[in-house]
Amino acid sequence: MPQTTPLPLHPLQHDFYSQPDVYDILHSPGTAHEVTILEKLAAAHARSDARVRSADYSPTQTWLEPACGSARYLRFAARRGYRVVGFDLKPEMIQYGQAKVKLAGLSHLSTLFTADMRDFDLAHPVPPIDFAFNLINTIRHLPSDAHALEHLAAMARVLKSKGAYAVGISLCAYGLEQPSEDVWVGKRARCTVSQVVQYIPPFGRRGDAARTERVISHITVTRAGVESHMDSSYALRGYNIAQWESLIERSPFTIAAVTDSEGDPITPHEPGYSVFILRPRR
């Protein structure tokens, strides 16, 4: 029988975060609504410059997002007139965000730069911040309490005395959670991005390894009918309510309020996702 040439394998890429266009397409659905919720939180808790919006009033607050990725939240906020500041460890993400704000004519309202969450204010001048936010477990990428405290100290250095920092975090219930899975889909023009994410929960409350949640991601990108794949895995640090409250107690912040993902007040529970409104200590 004649030999046949095997079909080429689809490319397998292991660094999803080096693909900012793919990241942006996947996460864009719902962004406008989420920014509206952030406006709600800022109006309620960032007291230094919280004014009622009106048809003839342009917002003057300055917003900051640590680890902003492709700056999707900040780009929407800038379109609504806010001054925005964001940073990320990945230069590719920042370059993508800068190109997008320039294309939209928003560069005068936007400052984006590459930096670490622990000492970003030493890497780049940051103006006084009215409102900052860090959603969907981003803070849990910091691998230890020590790193998280460094980040919170940096945030306290740039936040106005009456400003607020909204941190979204899924609290753990050690030993009670089962592995779970989510599916996400985003589309733009002729490109569709789908992600299957598996979560392996932490199993113990003591020790860095025991407190680590493993996240396994498989992404399928379809561009004009051509399919490619990306696999990645990363770790998130676990916090139950007591551990999280202890961390904040050791930081320059206090917990001013707790809300759900829609910005409505709740009592935090484990397991469960909450947004903690942090305010600098007097």
C-alpha positions, 0 to 999 in steps of 0.5 A, spaced: 500 500 500 502 506 498 504 510 504 500 516 506 503 523 510 500 523 517 496 530 518 500 535 522 498 535 529 494 542 531 499 546 535 499 546 542 501 552 546 502 552 553 502 559 555 495 562 554 497 569 557 502 570 552 496 570 547 492 577 549 488 577 543 485 570 545 485 572 552 481 578 550 476 574 546 474 569 551 473 574 557 470 580 553 463 577 554 459 581 559 465 586 560 460 592 560 455 589 565 461 588 570 464 595 569 457 597 571 457 593 577 464 597 578 461 603 578 456 601 583 461 599 588 465 606 586 460 610 587 458 607 594 465 606 597 470 610 594 468 616 598 474 621 596 470 623 589 464 619 589 459 624 585 452 622 582 453 621 574 449 626 570 448 628 563 453 634 563 458 630 568 464 627 566 467 622 571 473 624 574 475 618 579 482 615 577 481 607 577 487 602 578 487 594 576 492 590 578 494 584 574 489 587 568 491 582 563 488 585 556 485 591 560 478 589 558 475 593 564 479 599 564 478 600 556 471 600 558 471 604 564 476 609 560 470 609 554 465 612 560 470 617 562 474 615 567 482 615 568 485 608 568 491 605 570 493 598 570 499 593 570 501 586 568 507 582 568 506 580 561 508 585 556 504 582 551 498 583 555 500 591 556 502 592 549 495 589 546 492 593 551 496 600 549 494 598 542 487 598 543 486 604 547 490 608 542 486 605 537 480 608 541 483 614 542 483 613 549 490 614 551 490 621 554 485 617 559 489 610 560 496 609 563 498 601 562 505 598 564 509 592 566 510 590 573 509 585 579 503 586 583 508 586 589 512 593 588 508 596 582 508 603 584 516 602 585 516 600 577 512 606 575 509 613 577 502 612 579 497 617 581 493 617 587 487 612 586 480 613 588 478 606 586 481 599 585 479 593 583 482 586 583 476 581 581 475 573 579 481 570 584 487 574 581 489 576 588 490 568 589 495 568 584 500 570 589 503 564 592 504 566 599 501 570 605 507 574 605 507 576 597 499 578 598 501 582 604 507 586 600 501 587 594 496 590 599 502 594 602 503 597 595 496 598 594 495 602 600 501 606 598 497 609 592 490 609 594 487 615 597 485 615 604 478 615 603 478 610 596 476 603 596 479 597 593 474 591 591 477 584 591 473 578 588 475 572 591 473 565 592 473 562 599 475 555 600 472 550 605 477 545 606 476 538 605 468 539 603 469 541 596 469 536 590 473 537 583 469 541 578 469 544 571 467 550 567 466 552 560 467 559 557 466 561 550 467 568 546 466 570 539 469 576 535 469 576 527 471 569 525 474 567 531 471 563 536 475 561 543 472 556 548 475 554 554 474 548 559 477 549 566 477 544 571 478 546 578 482 541 583 480 544 590 485 545 596 485 539 601 488 542 607 488 549 611 496 548 613 502 548 609 503 551 602 502 545 598 495 543 602 492 550 600 494 550 593 488 549 588 490 547 581 487 549 575 487 546 569 485 549 562 484 547 555 483 552 550 480 551 543 481 557 538 477 556 531 479 562 526 476 562 519 475 554 520 482 552 522 483 549 529 488 550 534 489 548 542 492 551 548 493 547 554 495 550 561 495 549 568 496 554 574 496 554 582 491 559 586 492 560 593 487 558 598 483 562 603 478 560 608 474 566 611 479 566 617 485 566 613 482 571 609 480 576 615 487 574 618 491 576 612 487 583 612 488 584 619 495 584 618 495 589 612 494 596 612 486 595 610 480 594 613 474 590 611 468 595 609 463 591 606 462 585 602 458 584 596 456 579 591 458 579 584 452 584 582 455 589 588 449 587 593 451 586 600 452 579 602 455 575 608 461 571 606 461 564 606 465 558 604 465 555 599 463 561 595 465 568 591 465 574 594 467 581 593 471 584 599 471 592 599 477 594 603 479 601 605 485 604 608 486 604 615 486 611 618 
